[in-house]
Structure formats: structure tokens, C-alpha cells
Amino acid sequence: MLERLKHMLIKEFIQIFRDPRMKAVIFMVPIIQVIIFGYAVSTDVRHIPIALYDLDNTPSSRELATQFEGSGYFDIVQRVRNEAEAKAVIDSGEAKVVLRLNRGFSEAITGGRTASVQMILDGSDSNTTSIVLGYAGRIAADYNKRVLLQRISRTIGGRFEAEPVTIVARAWFNPNLESRFFFLPGVIAQLVMIISIILSSMAVVREREIGTMEQIMVTPIGRMEFILGKTIPFALIGFVDVALVSAIAVLWFQVPLEGHLLTLLFATGLFLMSTLGVGLFISTVSQTQQQAMMTTFFFMMPAILLSGFIYPIANMPSAIQWLTYLNPLRYFLVIIRGVYLKGTGFAVLWPQMVALAGLGAVMLSLAASRFKKTMA
């Protein structure tokens, strides 16, 4: 058995690396993608272009505008003079926000009344709009606190700087709240899934297309030997890709790897069992490589969207949440983020690992059973 498996592995490696372009696809493409995604995938919003529509034009209104610009979140790119200009800058996209300060703003503040400030936002991107409103609320709260302290100081006839309640926040695992640290481990998981499924989904159907399936059928190789011969090379390639992109994430983007590398490698092996099982199953049910490729993309898009990488699973409908339990990427995202950012190990992550092992065993069994039917 070992001798037959050895020859099967040699054949697979020769077939994979025979084309020099395949080496680039397997090793260079993940590196390029993780570098591009490392810079592109971020929810941090900075330097939002803002237009100022100041009808009051007093020291108080200018002070608030200065606070917006000095916060680091907003850049005043234009000052508009009327409603038409305000509408034009939003329509053209020159500014995402128009900050309107009405007449009487300063008078209301000095008179102890509430002064209204209007923000006109481009709501076409709801996520960015929500973040902008959060930033604006924070700036307004700081401005309000300063105004209230000045009023109290004038009332008591002296300087008053004490705050009744102060919240001291401490963020564990990601102290600077870098969204890149959260997303990059997820990008690594996605790249491993895409590479492993695409390669394995072509494994069996390629033998059928090039006419070597009949030769394999007449050899003494068994089903399990065939499945192992098709799985082990892609699993080793998956481990190499994980090592490469993880090194870039840690050394280039300074993503902390708090956990043990052994935990990450073990979980990666379980994840590869699932993804390779899915790929081999697709390969056994497909008639052509084109059909296998299309089926692979039909699987990968829902897998990414239902993994929690972009949209929180808790916000999905109950029926969809149950469906996500069949998604191996869901479990691996919890594991890889836990290992990278929290330093968690087997004691905490064992439920996700058990789920991956179960899914991998089921998918590899289905692929093996389909191969038996194909051989028949």
C-alpha cells in the first residue's frame, strides 16, 4: 500500500508542478493577494472630505469647525455659500458631508440655550455614514463638555475642571483597535480555502478529461489510496501557503501572533481536511474542469459571506445562522483570530476543532464514496 501511495504522490507532484505557471499561481498569487488585501481591507475611515456651510461665522462656529478638522477624521475641502452649492458638492462626491452652522449658533451658546448643527451626509454607503455619525457625535460631545465646564466656571466664579464620571477604556487583544489586525487573519483563511478547493476540485475530473482515469481503474490502487494520493499533495501546498502568508502578516503588517504556532498548524490541518474534501467531492460530481470551476465558485461565495468575515453571523436570520454551521470557514475564522490576537489554545478552541474534524471526515467520506461509484 505504501509503495502504491508513494508512486501516486510522485505522480501528483509531477502533474502539479509540470507547468511553471502553476507554481506562480500556488505560491506567488497568495503572497501578492495578502499584501494587496492587507492594505485594502480596513474599516478605518480617515480624512473624510467635508464641506463647511457656516451661516453664523462667529468665533464659536469657527471653533467647532476647527475641532472637526483637527480631529484627524475630517478634512474641510470646501466652503459653500448657499444651498445649491451644498447640494452640488454632495451630488458630485467632492464631499461626503456638509456641516451646516445656522445663524444664531454663537448667540444660543452664550445664552445658555441649545444650538443646532445640521450634518448633510451622502448615505449611499451606509457603513461609512454610520462611522461618520459616530465620529461627529464624539466631537460634539467633547465640544459640549468644554462649553458646560465654561458655564459652570462662570457660575461659581472660579475655574472648574472636575468631571463627575470618567470612563477609562482598555481594549484587550487589539489595544489600538486596528481593523487590519482583525481582517488579515480572515484573509489568510480565505486564501487557503480558495487555493485548496480550486486545486482539489480539478483533481479527479482532470484525470477523466485527459483519459488517465481508465488507466487508474485497472491498477491495484484502492479508493483510500487514491483519495490520500489526491489529498496529501494539496494539503502540503496548503501548509506552505499558510506559512508564507502568515510570515507576511506578522513581519510586514506587524499582526501579532500571540498563540502557539503548533495550534495554528493543527487547526490548519483540520481546515484543509474540510476544504480538500469539498474540492474532491466537487471533482467527483463534475464532468469537465469548467464545470468543476463554476461549482467551486458557487460554493466559495456563500462560504465567505456566511462565515462572519464581513457580516456578523448574529445579525443574520435564524435559518441562515443554522446554515452557517455547515461552513468550515466559520470555525476556522474563530480559531485563526483566536490564535493570532488572543493567544487562545486547545482548551478554548476545541469545539471549533471538533466541528472541523467532523466536517472534514464527512466530506472526505462523501468524496471516497463518489469515487467508488465513478470507478464502477
C-alpha positions as CSV (number, residue, x, y, z in Angstrom):
1,M,0.0,0.0,0.0
2,L,2.7,2.5,0.9
3,E,4.6,1.8,-2.3
4,R,1.5,2.4,-4.4
5,L,0.7,5.6,-2.4
6,K,4.3,6.8,-2.9
7,H,4.0,6.5,-6.7
8,M,0.6,8.2,-6.6
9,L,2.1,11.1,-4.7
10,I,5.1,11.4,-7.0
11,K,2.7,11.4,-10.0
12,E,0.6,14.2,-8.4
13,F,3.5,16.4,-7.6
14,I,4.9,16.0,-11.1
15,Q,1.5,16.8,-12.6
16,I,1.0,19.9,-10.3
17,F,4.5,21.4,-10.9
18,R,4.9,20.4,-14.5
19,D,3.6,23.8,-15.6
20,P,5.8,26.7,-14.4
21,R,2.8,29.0,-14.3
22,M,1.1,26.7,-11.8
23,K,4.0,27.4,-9.4
24,A,3.3,31.1,-9.6
25,V,-0.4,30.5,-9.0
26,I,0.2,28.3,-6.0
27,F,2.9,30.4,-4.3
28,M,3.1,33.9,-5.7
29,V,-0.6,34.7,-6.1
30,P,-1.4,34.2,-2.3
31,I,1.6,36.4,-1.4
32,I,0.5,39.2,-3.8
33,Q,-3.1,38.9,-2.6
34,V,-2.3,39.1,1.1
35,I,-0.2,42.2,0.5
36,I,-2.9,43.9,-1.5
37,F,-5.7,42.9,0.9
38,G,-3.6,43.9,3.8
39,Y,-3.6,47.5,2.7
40,A,-7.1,47.5,1.2
41,V,-9.2,45.5,3.7
42,S,-9.8,48.0,6.5
43,T,-12.9,49.6,8.1
44,D,-10.9,52.5,9.5
45,V,-12.3,55.8,8.0
46,R,-9.9,58.7,7.9
47,H,-9.7,62.1,6.2
48,I,-13.4,62.3,5.2
49,P,-13.9,65.2,2.8
50,I,-16.3,67.7,4.4
51,A,-17.8,71.0,3.1
52,L,-18.4,73.8,5.6
53,Y,-21.6,75.8,5.3
54,D,-21.2,78.4,8.1
55,L,-24.0,80.9,8.2
56,D,-23.1,82.2,11.7
57,N,-19.4,82.9,11.0
58,T,-18.5,83.7,14.6
59,P,-15.6,82.6,16.8
60,S,-17.9,79.8,18.3
61,S,-18.8,78.4,15.0
62,R,-15.3,78.6,13.7
63,E,-14.1,76.8,16.9
64,L,-16.4,73.9,16.2
65,A,-15.3,73.7,12.6
66,T,-11.7,73.7,13.7
67,Q,-12.5,70.8,16.1
68,F,-13.8,68.8,13.2
69,E,-10.8,69.4,11.1
70,G,-8.3,68.9,13.9
71,S,-9.8,65.5,14.9
72,G,-7.9,63.7,12.1
73,Y,-11.2,62.2,10.8
74,F,-12.4,65.1,8.7
75,D,-10.8,67.4,6.1
76,I,-12.6,70.6,5.2
77,V,-12.2,70.6,1.4
78,Q,-14.6,73.4,0.5
79,R,-16.7,76.2,2.0
80,V,-20.1,76.6,0.4
81,R,-22.2,79.8,0.4
82,N,-25.7,78.6,-0.4
83,E,-28.0,75.5,-0.6
84,A,-27.3,74.9,-4.3
85,E,-23.5,74.6,-3.7
86,A,-24.1,72.3,-0.7
87,K,-26.2,70.0,-2.9
88,A,-23.7,70.2,-5.7
89,V,-20.7,69.0,-3.6
90,I,-22.7,66.0,-2.3
91,D,-24.0,65.1,-5.7
92,S,-20.6,65.3,-7.3
93,G,-18.9,63.3,-4.5
94,E,-16.4,66.2,-3.7
95,A,-17.5,66.0,-0.1
96,K,-19.2,63.2,1.8
97,V,-20.5,65.6,4.5
98,V,-21.8,69.1,4.6
99,L,-21.6,70.7,8.1
100,R,-24.2,73.5,8.4
101,L,-24.0,76.0,11.2
102,N,-27.1,78.2,11.2
103,R,-27.3,81.9,12.2
104,G,-27.6,82.4,15.9
105,F,-25.3,79.5,16.8
106,S,-23.0,81.6,18.9
107,E,-25.9,83.5,20.5
108,A,-27.6,80.3,21.5
109,I,-24.5,79.0,23.2
110,T,-23.7,82.2,25.1
111,G,-27.4,82.5,26.1
112,G,-27.4,79.1,27.7
113,R,-29.7,77.6,25.0
114,T,-29.2,74.6,22.7
115,A,-27.6,75.3,19.4
116,S,-28.5,73.0,16.5
117,V,-25.9,71.9,13.9
118,Q,-27.0,70.1,10.8
119,M,-25.0,67.4,9.0
120,I,-25.9,66.5,5.5
121,L,-24.4,63.1,4.6
122,D,-24.0,61.0,1.5
123,G,-25.9,57.9,2.6
124,S,-25.2,55.8,-0.4
125,D,-22.5,54.0,1.7
126,S,-24.4,53.2,4.9
127,N,-21.4,51.7,6.7
128,T,-19.2,54.8,6.2
129,T,-22.2,57.0,7.0
130,S,-22.7,55.3,10.4
131,I,-19.0,55.6,11.2
132,V,-19.0,59.3,10.2
133,L,-22.0,59.9,12.5
134,G,-20.1,58.2,15.4
135,Y,-17.1,60.5,14.8
136,A,-19.3,63.6,14.7
137,G,-21.1,62.6,17.9
138,R,-17.8,62.2,19.7
139,I,-16.6,65.6,18.5
140,A,-19.9,67.3,19.5
141,A,-19.7,65.6,22.9
142,D,-16.2,67.0,23.5
143,Y,-17.3,70.5,22.4
144,N,-20.4,70.3,24.7
145,K,-18.3,69.3,27.7
146,R,-16.0,72.2,27.2
147,V,-18.9,74.7,26.9
148,L,-20.6,73.3,30.0
149,L,-17.4,73.5,32.1
150,Q,-17.0,77.1,31.0
151,R,-20.6,77.9,32.1
152,I,-20.1,76.2,35.5
153,S,-16.9,78.1,36.0
154,R,-18.6,81.4,35.3
155,T,-21.5,80.5,37.6
156,I,-19.3,79.6,40.6
157,G,-16.9,82.4,39.9
158,G,-13.8,80.3,39.5
159,R,-12.1,77.6,37.5
160,F,-13.9,74.2,37.4
161,E,-12.3,71.3,35.7
162,A,-13.6,68.2,37.5
163,E,-15.7,65.7,35.6
164,P,-18.3,63.7,37.6
165,V,-17.7,60.5,35.7
166,T,-14.8,59.5,33.5
167,I,-14.7,56.2,31.5
168,V,-11.3,54.7,31.3
169,A,-11.4,52.1,28.4
170,R,-8.9,49.3,27.9
171,A,-9.2,47.2,24.8
172,W,-7.7,43.7,25.2
173,F,-6.0,41.8,22.3
174,N,-6.0,44.8,20.0
175,P,-5.2,47.9,22.1
176,N,-5.0,50.3,19.1
177,L,-8.2,48.9,17.6
178,E,-6.5,48.3,14.3
179,S,-9.1,46.8,11.9
180,R,-6.3,45.3,9.8
181,F,-5.4,43.0,12.7
182,F,-8.9,41.6,12.7
183,F,-9.3,41.2,9.0
184,L,-5.9,39.9,7.9
185,P,-6.2,36.5,9.7
186,G,-9.5,36.2,8.0
187,V,-7.9,36.9,4.6
188,I,-5.3,34.2,5.3
189,A,-8.1,31.7,6.0
190,Q,-9.9,32.7,2.8
191,L,-6.8,32.4,0.6
192,V,-6.1,28.9,2.0
193,M,-9.7,27.9,1.3
194,I,-9.7,29.2,-2.3
195,I,-6.3,27.6,-3.2
196,S,-7.1,24.2,-1.7
197,I,-10.6,23.9,-3.1
198,I,-9.7,25.1,-6.6
199,L,-6.7,22.7,-6.8
200,S,-8.5,19.7,-5.4
201,S,-11.7,20.3,-7.4
202,M,-9.7,19.7,-10.6
203,A,-8.0,16.5,-9.3
204,V,-10.4,13.7,-10.4
205,V,-12.2,15.5,-13.3
206,R,-8.8,16.2,-14.8
207,E,-7.9,12.5,-14.9
208,R,-11.2,11.9,-16.6
209,E,-10.7,14.6,-19.2
210,I,-7.1,13.7,-20.2
211,G,-8.1,10.0,-20.4
212,T,-6.0,8.6,-17.5
213,M,-8.9,7.6,-15.3
214,E,-9.2,4.3,-17.2
215,Q,-5.5,3.5,-16.5
216,I,-6.1,4.2,-12.8
217,M,-9.1,1.9,-12.8
218,V,-7.1,-1.1,-14.0
219,T,-4.3,-0.5,-11.4
220,P,-4.5,-2.2,-8.0
221,I,-4.8,1.1,-6.2
222,G,-7.6,1.3,-3.7
223,R,-10.1,4.1,-3.1
224,M,-8.4,5.3,0.1
225,E,-5.0,5.3,-1.5
226,F,-6.4,7.3,-4.4
227,I,-8.1,9.8,-2.0
228,L,-4.9,10.1,0.0
229,G,-2.8,10.5,-3.1
230,K,-5.0,13.3,-4.3
231,T,-5.3,15.0,-0.8
232,I,-1.8,14.9,0.7
233,P,0.0,17.0,-2.0
234,F,-2.7,19.7,-1.8
235,A,-2.5,19.6,2.0
236,L,1.2,20.1,1.9
237,I,0.8,23.0,-0.5
238,G,-1.8,24.5,1.8
239,F,0.6,24.3,4.8
240,V,3.3,26.1,2.7
241,D,0.8,28.8,1.7
242,V,-0.2,29.3,5.3
243,A,3.4,29.7,6.3
244,L,4.1,32.2,3.6
245,V,1.1,34.5,4.1
246,S,1.4,34.2,7.9
247,A,5.0,35.3,7.7
248,I,4.0,38.3,5.6
249,A,1.2,39.2,8.0
250,V,3.5,39.1,11.0
251,L,6.7,40.6,9.6
252,W,5.2,43.0,7.1
253,F,1.9,44.2,8.6
254,Q,3.0,43.6,12.2
255,V,0.0,41.5,13.0
256,P,0.6,39.9,16.5
257,L,0.8,36.1,16.7
258,E,0.1,35.6,20.4
259,G,-0.8,31.9,20.3
260,H,1.3,28.8,19.6
261,L,2.3,28.0,16.1
262,L,1.5,24.3,16.8
263,T,-2.1,25.2,17.5
264,L,-2.4,27.1,14.2
265,L,-0.8,24.3,12.2
266,F,-3.0,21.6,13.8
267,A,-6.2,23.7,13.1
268,T,-5.0,24.4,9.6
269,G,-4.7,20.6,9.0
270,L,-8.3,20.1,10.2
271,F,-9.5,23.0,8.0
272,L,-7.7,21.5,5.0
273,M,-9.4,18.2,5.6
274,S,-12.7,20.0,5.1
275,T,-11.8,22.2,2.1
276,L,-10.0,19.4,0.3
277,G,-12.9,17.1,1.0
278,V,-15.3,19.7,-0.6
279,G,-12.9,20.1,-3.6
280,L,-12.6,16.4,-4.2
281,F,-16.4,15.9,-3.8
282,I,-16.9,18.7,-6.4
283,S,-14.4,17.0,-8.7
284,T,-16.1,13.6,-8.5
285,V,-19.6,15.0,-9.4
286,S,-18.3,17.2,-12.2
287,Q,-17.9,16.1,-15.8
288,T,-15.5,18.8,-17.0
289,Q,-12.9,21.1,-15.4
290,Q,-15.0,24.1,-16.4
291,Q,-18.0,22.6,-14.6
292,A,-15.8,22.0,-11.5
293,M,-14.5,25.5,-11.6
294,M,-18.0,27.0,-11.8
295,T,-19.3,24.7,-9.0
296,T,-16.3,25.8,-6.9
297,F,-17.2,29.5,-7.2
298,F,-20.8,28.7,-6.4
299,F,-19.6,27.2,-3.1
300,M,-17.0,29.8,-2.2
301,M,-19.1,32.9,-2.5
302,P,-21.7,31.8,0.1
303,A,-19.0,30.3,2.2
304,I,-17.2,33.7,2.5
305,L,-20.5,35.7,3.0
306,L,-21.8,33.2,5.7
307,S,-18.6,32.9,7.6
308,G,-18.7,36.0,9.7
309,F,-15.8,37.6,7.9
310,I,-17.8,40.5,6.5
311,Y,-21.2,40.3,8.2
312,P,-21.7,39.2,11.8
313,I,-23.5,35.9,12.0
314,A,-25.6,37.1,15.0
315,N,-27.3,39.6,12.7
316,M,-28.4,37.0,10.2
317,P,-31.8,35.4,10.2
318,S,-32.1,32.3,12.4
319,A,-32.4,29.9,9.4
320,I,-29.3,31.3,7.8
321,Q,-27.4,31.1,11.2
322,W,-28.2,27.3,11.3
323,L,-26.9,27.0,7.7
324,T,-23.5,28.5,8.8
325,Y,-22.8,25.5,11.0
326,L,-22.1,23.6,7.8
327,N,-19.5,26.2,6.7
328,P,-15.9,25.2,7.7
329,L,-14.7,28.7,7.2
330,R,-16.9,29.9,10.1
331,Y,-15.0,27.7,12.6
332,F,-11.5,28.4,11.2
333,L,-12.0,32.2,11.4
334,V,-12.7,31.8,15.1
335,I,-9.6,29.7,15.5
336,I,-7.2,31.8,13.5
337,R,-8.3,35.1,15.1
338,G,-8.1,33.5,18.5
339,V,-4.6,32.2,17.9
340,Y,-3.3,35.4,16.4
341,L,-4.9,38.1,18.6
342,K,-5.9,36.4,21.8
343,G,-3.3,33.6,22.2
344,T,-6.0,31.0,22.9
345,G,-5.3,27.3,22.6
346,F,-6.9,23.9,22.5
347,A,-8.7,24.4,25.9
348,V,-10.8,27.2,24.4
349,L,-10.9,26.3,20.7
350,W,-11.6,22.6,20.9
351,P,-15.3,23.0,19.9
352,Q,-14.3,24.6,16.6
353,M,-11.7,22.0,16.0
354,V,-14.1,19.1,16.7
355,A,-16.5,20.7,14.2
356,L,-13.8,21.0,11.5
357,A,-12.7,17.4,12.1
358,G,-16.3,16.2,11.8
359,L,-16.9,18.2,8.6
360,G,-13.6,17.0,7.1
361,A,-14.4,13.4,7.8
362,V,-17.9,13.7,6.3
363,M,-16.7,15.4,3.1
364,L,-13.7,13.1,2.6
365,S,-16.1,10.1,3.1
366,L,-18.5,11.5,0.5
367,A,-15.7,12.1,-2.0
368,A,-14.4,8.5,-1.4
369,S,-17.9,7.1,-1.9
370,R,-18.4,9.1,-5.1
371,F,-15.1,7.8,-6.4
372,K,-16.3,4.3,-5.9
373,K,-19.4,5.0,-8.0
374,T,-17.2,6.6,-10.6
375,M,-14.9,3.5,-10.7
376,A,-18.0,1.3,-11.1
